[in-house]
Amino acid sequence: MDKVTRTEEKRYLIFIASLAVLITLLHFLVFANYSPLIVFEELYYVPLLLGALWFGLRGALLTYVLVSLLYLPFFFGGWSTSSLAVAD
């Protein structure tokens, strides 16, 4: 790999990680207001697809691990029985 390719690769990695963190932050802000979260849950597919397109299977798996770690607080956090939460 030449230097330009490595620089672009770093930019792609930073972009994917930043996008996943941004989606998680938006998810946290909306989670506090009990708004429907299905949109933010589906947005996690965007970094996964970008990781797969730009870096192949290895990128998809690494992005999957990152997104899974970022989503853990929602999985183990506040379970609710409100009608909006049950519908979501």
Buried (B, 14 or more C-beta within 10 A) or exposed (E): EEEEEEEEBEEBBEEBBEBBEEBBEBBBEBBEEEEEBEEBBEBBEBBBEBBBEBBEEEBBBBBBEBBEEBBEEBEEEEEEEEEEBEEE
